[in-house]
Amino acid sequence: ALRSRVAGLKVLLLNISRTVTHDVLITFSPREGPRMLNTTEKGKAGKIQLPREIFRSLSSQTARVVVTVLNVQQLGMFEEINQTGQVLDDTVVGITVGETSISGLQDPVQLTFTHGQLLHGVTPQCVFWDASKGQAGGWSSSGCVTQTRDKGTVCSCDHLTFFTLLLNPALNRSTAQALMVVATAGCGVAIAFSIFIIAFCIFLRWRFRSEETLRINLGLHVNLMGSMLLLNLAFLLNSGLSGGTQLGTCKVLGGLTHYCLLCCFTWMALEGCHFYLLFVKVLGTYIHHYLAKLCLIGWGFPALVVGVAGVIGSYGEYSIQTMEHQVIAHLCWITSRHLLVHYITNCGYFSLIFLFNMAVFGVVTQKSCCLQGTGTVQGDRNAWKVALVVMGLFCLLGATWALAFFTHGTSSEPVLYLFTILNSLQGFFIFIWLVVLYYPKTKEIAGSLSHIIRHDKTTTVSQ
């Protein structure tokens, strides 16, 4: 083996026999460069595993292996135009075997890049330098698989070239600032239309006070829009005051924002439960103080969850940072030490709600189609309006929030914009939806709903 070192470049030359019986193991580090690795050696340096398949496929008896470790900052190489991710330790590893290009390996070459715990929101990605990308080349992940572990990341690639581990932030400064502007403007629009919807629903409840089913539906919409109104107000308050607040105030503000979010999720679930009871389970069932009991759940259950989270100290200042540890934004939210609370109470809770609403949507749609097929609903117009009610609630109250599950990874920026815009304008969409469906032909819709309810048996339940 022959090793060579210059500033920013360290090289290891090896002659490997074609009849080698084991994989070739090489260790590397930004400071020491590459060297042969003993099978019993353990350490914190990176590792390269060259499968013996590479050498057996060569025509010559001995192959020259060249492993290079480059510091891209010192050499000024491998700089991609508009690159958002950061190269781990400014280190790129190049591997060549023989004189020919090697690709399409069945047994991939493995590179292990060691690193400590990454910042929250940072996504590691195994990439190689593709000279054909763009005008001056760029990083590509084609043919490479990324496996993140506790103390490092393993890259399995089916070819040999120059590799590195790219650390992609979920947000950069310009994207975060643009999203904050879009979200702030959208919150203002959502607040305005939330007030309009609440006033509109209250007016309809007064005008058609003899239609109990319609009054309950509108009462649910009022509570849902009330929770969305509070959520938008809490977000504006949070983004405006979180930068310079005291710790105690920030904890209260973080708990308030979390409470409003959970209320919004809970009322989405109650909307789905209401439609399930109305169209599927017990058509025509009357529950004493039904809306009051829903309010107890919709506003009380989130308070219980937030109370428990506050007791264990989950709330505080949450900072969104770049790779250089520059703070993009401050928020009063669930702290990084209690991310499990976020995953359980937000991600897990909404996942269950979304799956339930999806199931209700399918069952209610099937029920509506069956009623139309048996002639229970006269005319295609009323049947389509009933189906549109269910579809509108499902799409507007569930599907847009589900985009949050696609906001992780290297290609999440368009989804983040879509998620922010759609949810910020959710109040506007619901207002248009209610106006189209409930006004000016409210009597017609109320009549069709009453007709469907009277089709099945009516049971009175006092609770």
C-alpha positions in Angstrom: 0.0 0.0 0.0 1.2 3.5 -0.8 -0.2 6.6 0.9 0.3 10.2 -0.3 -0.8 13.5 1.4 -1.0 17.0 0.1 -3.1 19.9 1.4 -6.7 18.9 1.1 -5.9 15.6 -0.7 -5.0 12.2 0.7 -4.5 9.2 -1.5 -4.2 5.4 -0.8 -2.9 3.1 -3.6 -3.5 -0.6 -3.4 -2.8 -3.6 -5.6 -5.5 -6.2 -5.1 -5.4 -9.7 -6.6 -8.2 -10.9 -8.8 -8.5 -14.1 -6.6 -9.1 -12.2 -3.4 -11.3 -14.3 -1.1 -12.8 -11.5 1.1 -14.1 -8.0 0.8 -11.5 -5.2 0.9 -12.0 -3.0 4.0 -10.6 0.5 4.1 -10.9 3.1 6.8 -10.8 6.9 6.2 -11.1 10.1 8.1 -10.9 13.8 7.1 -7.6 14.2 9.1 -5.8 10.9 8.6 -7.1 10.1 5.1 -7.6 6.5 3.8 -5.7 3.4 5.1 -6.2 -0.4 5.3 -8.5 -1.6 8.0 -7.9 -4.7 10.1 -11.0 -6.9 10.6 -10.6 -6.6 14.4 -10.1 -2.9 14.4 -12.8 -0.7 15.9 -13.0 3.1 15.8 -14.9 6.2 15.0 -13.4 6.6 11.5 -15.4 6.0 8.3 -15.2 2.7 6.5 -15.3 1.5 2.9 -16.2 -2.0 2.0 -15.3 -3.1 -1.6 -17.0 -6.4 -2.5 -14.8 -9.1 -4.0 -17.2 -9.2 -7.0 -15.5 -6.1 -8.3 -12.1 -7.8 -8.6 -13.3 -11.2 -9.9 -15.0 -9.4 -12.9 -11.7 -7.9 -14.0 -9.6 -9.3 -16.8 -6.2 -8.6 -15.3 -4.7 -10.7 -12.5 -4.0 -7.6 -10.3 -6.1 -4.4 -10.0 -4.9 -1.0 -9.0 -7.3 0.5 -6.3 -7.1 4.3 -5.8 -8.9 5.8 -2.8 -8.8 9.5 -2.4 -10.1 11.7 0.5 -10.6 15.3 -0.5 -11.4 18.4 1.4 -13.7 20.3 -0.9 -13.3 23.6 1.0 -9.5 23.6 0.7 -9.5 22.4 -2.9 -12.5 24.4 -4.2 -13.9 21.4 -6.0 -17.4 19.8 -6.2 -19.3 23.0 -5.8 -22.8 22.7 -7.1 -24.7 25.8 -8.3 -27.5 26.7 -5.8 -26.5 23.9 -3.5 -28.6 23.9 -0.3 -27.2 20.9 1.5 -23.8 20.8 3.2 -21.1 18.2 2.6 -20.3 16.3 5.8 -17.0 17.5 7.2 -16.3 19.0 3.7 -15.1 15.4 2.8 -15.5 13.6 -0.5 -14.3 10.1 -1.0 -13.3 8.9 -4.5 -12.8 5.2 -5.4 -11.5 3.8 -8.7 -10.5 0.2 -9.5 -8.5 -0.6 -12.6 -8.7 1.5 -15.8 -12.4 1.0 -16.6 -15.6 2.5 -15.2 -17.5 0.1 -12.9 -21.2 0.3 -12.5 -24.3 -2.0 -12.1 -22.8 -3.9 -9.2 -25.1 -6.6 -7.8 -23.2 -6.5 -4.5 -22.9 -2.7 -3.8 -19.9 -0.9 -2.4 -20.6 0.4 1.1 -19.3 3.6 2.6 -20.0 4.4 6.3 -19.8 8.1 7.1 -19.5 8.6 10.9 -21.1 11.6 12.6 -22.7 12.6 15.8 -26.4 13.3 16.4 -27.7 15.5 13.6 -29.7 18.6 14.1 -33.5 18.1 14.1 -34.8 18.6 10.6 -31.6 17.7 8.9 -31.8 14.8 6.4 -28.6 12.9 5.4 -28.4 11.8 1.8 -25.8 9.6 0.0 -24.8 11.2 -3.2 -22.1 11.1 -5.9 -20.7 13.7 -8.2 -22.5 13.5 -11.6 -20.4 15.5 -14.2 -23.3 15.4 -16.7 -25.7 17.2 -14.4 -26.2 20.8 -15.3 -23.5 22.9 -16.8 -20.8 22.2 -14.3 -21.9 19.0 -12.7 -23.9 18.3 -9.5 -24.7 15.9 -6.8 -27.0 12.9 -7.6 -28.4 10.0 -5.5 -29.1 7.7 -8.4 -28.0 4.1 -7.6 -27.3 4.9 -4.0 -29.3 3.8 -0.9 -29.1 5.8 2.4 -29.3 3.9 5.7 -29.2 6.2 8.8 -27.9 4.6 12.0 -27.1 5.9 15.5 -23.5 6.8 15.0 -23.3 7.2 11.2 -24.9 6.7 7.8 -24.2 3.8 5.5 -24.2 4.4 1.7 -24.7 1.4 -0.6 -24.0 2.3 -4.2 -23.9 0.2 -7.3 -21.0 2.0 -9.0 -17.6 3.6 -8.2 -17.0 7.3 -8.4 -16.7 10.3 -5.9 -19.1 10.0 -3.0 -20.1 12.1 0.0 -22.9 12.5 2.6 -25.0 15.5 1.9 -26.8 17.1 4.9 -30.0 18.7 3.6 -31.8 21.1 5.9 -35.5 20.9 6.0 -35.6 24.6 5.6 -33.1 27.2 4.5 -33.4 30.9 5.6 -34.9 32.2 2.4 -37.5 29.4 2.2 -38.4 29.8 5.9 -38.9 33.6 5.5 -41.0 33.1 2.4 -43.1 30.5 4.2 -43.6 32.8 7.2 -44.8 35.6 4.9 -47.2 33.3 3.1 -48.5 31.8 6.3 -48.9 35.2 8.0 -50.9 36.5 5.0 -52.9 33.3 4.8 -53.7 33.5 8.5 -55.1 37.0 8.0 -57.4 35.7 5.2 -58.4 32.6 7.2 -59.3 34.7 10.2 -61.5 37.0 8.1 -63.3 34.1 6.5 -63.6 32.2 9.8 -65.5 35.1 11.2 -67.7 35.3 8.1 -68.4 31.5 8.3 -69.3 31.7 12.0 -71.7 34.6 11.4 -73.2 32.9 8.4 -73.8 29.6 10.2 -75.3 31.5 13.2 -77.7 33.3 10.8 -78.7 30.0 9.2 -79.3 28.3 12.5 -81.6 31.2 13.5 -83.4 31.2 10.1 -84.0 27.4 10.0 -84.4 26.8 13.7 -87.1 24.2 13.0 -84.7 21.9 11.2 -82.8 20.2 14.0 -80.4 18.2 11.7 -79.4 21.4 9.9 -78.9 23.2 13.2 -76.6 20.4 14.5 -74.6 20.4 11.3 -74.1 24.2 11.4 -73.3 24.0 15.1 -70.5 21.6 14.3 -69.2 23.9 11.6 -69.3 26.9 14.0 -67.1 25.0 16.5 -64.7 23.8 13.9 -64.3 27.3 12.5 -63.9 28.6 16.0 -61.0 26.3 16.6 -59.4 27.3 13.3 -59.9 30.9 14.2 -58.2 30.4 17.5 -55.4 28.4 15.8 -54.7 31.2 13.3 -54.7 33.8 16.1 -52.4 31.7 18.2 -50.0 31.3 15.3 -49.9 35.0 14.6 -49.4 35.7 18.3 -46.7 33.0 18.5 -44.7 34.2 15.5 -44.9 37.8 16.7 -44.0 37.4 20.3 -41.9 34.3 20.6 -38.6 36.0 19.8 -38.4 38.2 22.9 -40.6 36.6 25.5 -39.7 35.2 28.9 -39.5 31.5 29.5 -42.8 31.4 31.5 -44.7 33.4 28.9 -43.2 31.2 26.1 -44.4 28.0 27.8 -47.9 29.4 28.1 -47.9 30.5 24.5 -46.6 27.2 23.3 -49.3 25.4 25.3 -52.0 27.7 23.9 -50.8 27.0 20.3 -50.7 23.3 20.9 -54.2 23.4 22.5 -55.7 25.2 19.5 -54.1 22.7 17.1 -55.5 19.8 19.0 -58.9 21.4 19.2 -58.9 21.7 15.4 -57.9 18.1 15.0 -60.6 17.0 17.5 -63.4 18.9 15.8 -62.3 17.3 12.5 -62.8 13.9 14.2 -66.1 14.9 15.6 -67.3 16.0 12.1 -66.4 12.5 10.9 -68.2 10.9 13.8 -71.3 13.0 13.2 -71.5 11.9 9.6 -71.0 8.3 10.6 -73.9 8.5 13.1 -76.0 10.5 10.7 -75.6 8.3 7.6 -74.3 4.9 8.6 -74.7 3.8 12.2 -78.1 4.9 13.5 -79.9 7.0 11.0 -82.4 9.3 12.8 -80.9 8.8 16.2 -81.6 11.6 18.7 -79.2 12.2 21.5 -80.2 14.5 24.3 -77.8 17.6 24.5 -75.9 16.1 21.6 -74.1 19.3 20.6 -73.2 20.2 24.2 -71.6 16.8 24.7 -69.6 17.2 21.5 -68.4 20.6 22.8 -67.3 18.9 26.0 -65.1 16.5 24.0 -64.0 19.0 21.4 -62.8 21.6 23.9 -62.2 19.5 27.0 -60.0 16.6 25.7 -57.3 18.9 24.2 -57.1 20.7 27.5 -56.5 17.5 29.3 -53.7 16.5 26.8 -52.1 20.0 27.0 -52.3 19.9 30.8 -50.4 16.6 31.0 -47.8 17.9 28.5 -47.4 21.1 30.5 -46.9 19.2 33.8 -43.9 17.3 32.3 -42.4 20.5 31.0 -42.9 19.9 27.2 -43.3 23.6 26.2 -40.6 26.2 25.7 -38.6 27.9 23.0 -38.1 25.9 19.8 -35.5 27.2 17.4 -35.3 26.2 13.7 -31.6 26.3 12.7 -29.5 26.0 9.6 -26.5 23.7 9.2 -24.2 26.5 10.4 -26.3 26.7 13.6 -27.8 30.0 12.5 -31.3 30.5 13.9 -34.0 30.9 11.2 -37.0 31.4 13.5 -38.0 31.2 17.1 -41.3 29.6 18.1 -42.9 28.8 21.4 -43.7 25.2 21.0 -42.8 21.7 22.2 -39.1 21.7 22.9 -36.6 19.4 21.1 -36.2 17.4 24.3 -39.8 16.3 24.2 -40.3 15.5 20.5 -42.0 12.3 21.5 -44.9 14.4 22.8 -45.1 16.0 19.4 -45.0 12.6 17.6 -47.7 11.1 19.8 -50.1 14.0 20.4 -49.8 15.6 16.9 -48.6 13.2 14.3 -50.1 10.0 15.9 -53.3 11.7 16.9 -53.9 13.2 13.4 -53.0 9.9 11.7 -55.8 8.1 13.5 -58.2 10.9 12.7 -57.3 11.0 9.1 -57.6 7.2 8.7 -61.0 7.3 10.5 -62.3 10.1 8.3 -61.1 8.2 5.2 -63.0 5.1 6.3 -66.1 7.2 7.0 -65.9 8.9 3.7 -65.8 5.6 1.9 -68.7 4.1 3.9 -70.9 7.3 3.6 -70.2 7.5 -0.1 -71.3 3.9 -0.5 -74.4 4.5 1.6 -75.4 7.5 -0.5 -74.9 5.5 -3.7 -77.1 2.7 -2.3 -79.9 5.2 -1.4 -79.8 6.7 -4.8 -79.9 3.3 -6.5 -82.9 2.2 -4.5 -84.8 5.4 -5.3 -84.8 6.8 -1.7 -83.3 10.0 -2.9 -85.3 11.5 -5.7 -83.3 13.1 -8.5 -79.5 13.1 -9.1 -79.2 16.6 -8.0 -80.0 16.0 -4.3 -77.9 12.8 -4.2 -74.9 14.6 -5.6 -75.3 17.4 -3.1 -75.3 15.0 -0.2 -72.2 13.3 -1.6 -70.6 16.7 -2.1 -71.2 17.6 1.6 -69.3 14.5 2.7 -66.6 14.9 0.1 -66.1 18.6 0.9 -65.8 18.0 4.6 -63.3 15.1 4.1 -61.1 16.9 1.6 -61.1 20.3 3.2 -60.8 19.1 6.8 -58.4 16.2 6.3 -56.6 15.9 3.0 -54.8 19.3 3.3 -53.4 18.5 6.7 -52.2 15.1 5.5 -49.6 16.9 3.3 -47.6 17.4 6.5 -46.5 13.8 6.2 -44.7 14.6 2.9 -42.8 17.7 4.2 -39.7 15.6 5.2 -36.8 15.0 2.9 -34.8 16.7 0.2 -37.7 17.4 -2.1 -40.1 18.8 0.5 -39.9 22.5 -0.4 -42.8 22.5 -2.9 -44.9 20.4 -0.5 -44.2 22.9 2.3 -45.5 25.8 0.1 -48.5 23.7 -0.9 -49.2 22.8 2.7 -48.9 26.3 3.9 -51.0 27.9 1.2 -53.9 25.3 1.3 -54.2 25.3 5.1 -53.9 29.1 5.3 -56.7 29.4 2.8 -58.8 26.6 4.3 -61.2 29.1 5.8 -61.8 30.7 2.4 -62.5 27.3 0.8 -65.0 26.3 3.5 -66.8 29.7 3.2 -67.2 29.2 -0.6 -68.3 25.6 0.0 -70.9 26.6 2.6 -72.3 29.4 0.5 -72.7 27.1 -2.5 -74.3 24.3 -0.6 -76.4 26.0 2.0 -77.4 29.3 0.3 -79.7 30.3 -1.4 -81.4 26.9 -1.6 -81.0 25.9 2.1 -84.6 24.6 2.3 -83.9 22.2 -0.6 -80.8 20.8 1.1 -82.4 20.6 4.5 -85.4 18.8 2.9 -83.2 16.2 1.2 -81.3 15.5 4.5 -84.6 15.2 6.4 -85.9 12.8 3.7 -82.9 10.5 4.0 -83.2 10.5 7.8 -86.9 9.6 7.7 -86.1 6.7 5.3 -84.7 4.7 8.2 -86.0 4.0 11.6 -86.0 6.8 14.2 -84.8 6.0 17.7 -84.8 8.4 20.7 -81.9 8.1 23.0 -81.7 10.1 26.3 -78.2 10.4 27.7 
